[in-house]
Amino acid sequence: MSFLLDGFITEFFALTSTSQHPFSATSGGSVNSTLSTNSKSIHGIEGLSDENVWYAPAVQSMVAMLILSTIPRIISTIYGWIHPGIYNYIVEKLYVSVIINQDESIYFQIGQYVAEQEELARSKKLRHVQGIAKDNESSRYPRNYFDEEQSTPTPQISLLPRTGSLQIVWHNGQKIWVRREIRKVENGESLGNGLKGLNLDLSSLLQRSQECFNIRSIIQDWLDSIYSRDYNKLTVYQCMRIHYGDYGWKRISNKEMRRYGSVVLRENQKEEILGDVQKFLGSSKKYAMRGIPYRHAVILHGPPGTGKTSFIKGLAEKLKLNIAYISLVASLDDDGFLSMLTRVPANSVIVMEDFDRSHITKDAQESERNGGSGLSGIPRITEAGLLNALDGINTPEGSLIFLTCNNLDKIGRAVKRPGRVDQIYYLTYADNYQIREMFWRFFGKGKQTTDPEARKDNPELQKIANVFLSHIQSLNQNLTTATLQKFFLEYEKEKEIEYWKQKKEQGISKDSSSGSVSINTKDLKENDEKKQHVDHNEQEKEKKEEEEDEYKSIEIDLNLLMDKDYVINLFEKIQMETGVEEKMMEEIAKRKAKEQKKKGKEQRKKEKEEEKDDTEDTEEDTEEDTAVKSDVADTNDVGAPSPPASPLPNGVTSL
Ligand SMILES: Nc1ncnc2c1ncn2[C@@H]1O[C@H](COP(=O)(O)OP(=O)(O)OP(=O)(O)O)[C@@H](O)[C@H]1O
């Protein structure tokens, strides 16, 4: 009922107010003329001038369309008051509607499209909206470390229609009503506002012989437009609980893909995994012929920060796949798990991370003791559920599954056996090849980042890379690629800080030397306030653009990377900050203690030498004094004996 009332009110305002007509957002000018002609066209067209006559039929048909689309709603609303049965009958006969539940993977795309149309239209009709935070990527760079405002960008707010509000979206001249509404459970009761079970109810006036196929093709157009715009971006889905007992795939981000080339594994390892996956993706017929379930599971294991997640993202970019994360530690039971696998968004690689930390350990009893498998009341995936998933019982044809873990020993043999898991790869600490590649990817220019031949053109950087590598080797420590990345970022940051510091100093001295132009506040006040505001905004924009260009062109001085002490100290600082594994911390502590001891020894040695020098000086002084005294004595008391030489060793003074 309220749905139709809203529709009626919307139509009423659309007819009575030209500025609020949905067309006004896209073609404001033409709408005014259209509607001002309405009254004339209804009573005839005699009032129209010759040059306007040509569009009269169009105006008439538009008005007729508007009336036609409104009248059924008005009638159905009135009848709805009189008799719900009649209301239902009219709705049933005159409208088509499609409901998309929140647990459908396209729910978010359709919701996004509709919200964007609303934002585009900036409809003045929307009065009560939902405010959500919008991530403002562009405000993050350039990073001038002295500009505090810049480093803490203000969050941006975006307005969306509220749950329950009615939106109108025009598609090729056809009007679609869209409403987000709280989902009704099966017995017809609403779940209440606290729960986020939502439907998108899209309805449209029934058009002859098109029925729901028309609205289906409209929704398909919307989806196509969203997908074509976001093509080349990685869509990441996460399996989430939508409301009690119900799970869905939620799109959590739509990012630029991580480039496959930006991930550095051991020499040829990346190509090996890629080749294996490509071979699988191109072998559907072979699998079918042999009657083998067409699915492929890969385990990536190794210490944290060796690039397991990064590699999967890079692989997804390379193969143009989306990523669907499913957490094995979430409160998800076997039924939920398997049903989610059947609904995995198309063209996705399924990723189950931190497998060894899940409740599915190699010892099922241990798992139960730890509260797994539902004994603690929290629904859990059981080992049997996981084995079924890996066997491909519920997974769609062509499923590609990646499992990641730090400790492979914690995974039961049943899981690892051939047929369930097809390949196992170990990603470990960075070797010389990876250190070198990471270095060039960070500091090389153009082709040098990936092409060893091109690096020969930069012997200076090659020298720095070699010396840097030898410093790392002298550390004699296992370093992950994540630690190396952090090192380079920290180094860059330090150098940038130095750069901005210098810039700031130069800026101040430049201003003071040139006797910067002082602003006459009186003159400013006389200026038009609006103009000032515009000028200020433009200046800010220009300044930002200049800084952005400058940021891109900052030349980082890499010579410090050849300083062994600097490199070792920065690594230790990073390792301390990032809380590396205990063993590494122990090693650092040991080395620190050793260094401290060495320094203490050197200090004592130095002190001893200084004291020795002092004693020698004292002795010399004493001798000199004695000589002076004896001279004096010679002069004053000729014949007095000289004092005996001290029997104490050097540096010990006699009391
Ligand atoms: N081999 C690598 N090549 C490029 N970048 C890497 C590599 N390994 C780690 N990194 C960087 O380190 C960070 C952490 O890496 P990532 O999350 O992929 O590690 P992980 O092995 O999945 O760790 P965990 O086991 O804790 O999940 C990322 O920012 C990534 O850019």
The ligand as a Tripos MOL2 file, in Angstrom:
@<TRIPOS>MOLECULE
LIG
   31    33     1     0     0
SMALL
NO_CHARGES

@<TRIPOS>ATOM
      1 N1         56.8330  -12.0030   -2.9620 N.pl3     1 LIG1
      2 C1         56.3760  -10.7510   -2.8590 C.ar      1 LIG1
      3 N2         56.4190   -9.9120   -3.8980 N.ar      1 LIG1
      4 C2         55.9670   -8.6640   -3.7810 C.ar      1 LIG1
      5 N3         55.4320   -8.1600   -2.6490 N.ar      1 LIG1
      6 C3         55.3730   -8.9530   -1.5850 C.ar      1 LIG1
      7 C4         55.8380  -10.2880   -1.6420 C.ar      1 LIG1
      8 N4         55.6720  -10.8450   -0.4350 N.ar      1 LIG1
      9 C5         55.1200   -9.9220    0.3380 C.ar      1 LIG1
     10 N5         54.9190   -8.7890   -0.3290 N.ar      1 LIG1
     11 C6         54.3220   -7.5700    0.2110 C.3       1 LIG1
     12 O1         54.1820   -7.7690    1.6190 O.3       1 LIG1
     13 C7         52.8640   -7.5390    2.0530 C.3       1 LIG1
     14 C8         52.2750   -8.7990    2.6920 C.3       1 LIG1
     15 O2         52.2770   -9.8160    1.7350 O.3       1 LIG1
     16 P1         51.1950  -10.9930    1.6700 P.3       1 LIG1
     17 O3         49.9650  -10.6110    2.4210 O.co2     1 LIG1
     18 O4         51.0340  -11.3960    0.2650 O.co2     1 LIG1
     19 O5         51.9490  -12.1070    2.4800 O.3       1 LIG1
     20 P2         51.3860  -13.5550    2.9200 P.3       1 LIG1
     21 O6         52.4570  -14.5320    2.6180 O.co2     1 LIG1
     22 O7         50.0740  -13.7870    2.3100 O.co2     1 LIG1
     23 O8         51.2720  -13.3590    4.4810 O.3       1 LIG1
     24 P3         50.3440  -14.1880    5.5290 P.3       1 LIG1
     25 O9         50.8600  -15.5780    5.6150 O.co2     1 LIG1
     26 O10        50.5130  -13.4480    6.8140 O.co2     1 LIG1
     27 O11        48.9530  -14.1070    4.9910 O.co2     1 LIG1
     28 C9         52.0890   -7.0590    0.8600 C.3       1 LIG1
     29 O12        51.9450   -5.6700    0.9830 O.3       1 LIG1
     30 C10        52.9440   -7.3720   -0.3420 C.3       1 LIG1
     31 O13        52.9380   -6.2840   -1.2260 O.3       1 LIG1
@<TRIPOS>BOND
     1     1     2 1
     2     2     3 ar
     3     2     7 ar
     4     3     4 ar
     5     4     5 ar
     6     5     6 ar
     7     6     7 ar
     8     6    10 ar
     9     7     8 ar
    10     8     9 ar
    11     9    10 ar
    12    10    11 1
    13    11    12 1
    14    11    30 1
    15    12    13 1
    16    13    14 1
    17    13    28 1
    18    14    15 1
    19    15    16 1
    20    16    17 2
    21    16    18 1
    22    16    19 1
    23    19    20 1
    24    20    21 2
    25    20    22 1
    26    20    23 1
    27    23    24 1
    28    24    25 2
    29    24    26 1
    30    24    27 1
    31    28    29 1
    32    28    30 1
    33    30    31 1
@<TRIPOS>SUBSTRUCTURE
     1 LIG1         1 GROUP 0 **** ****
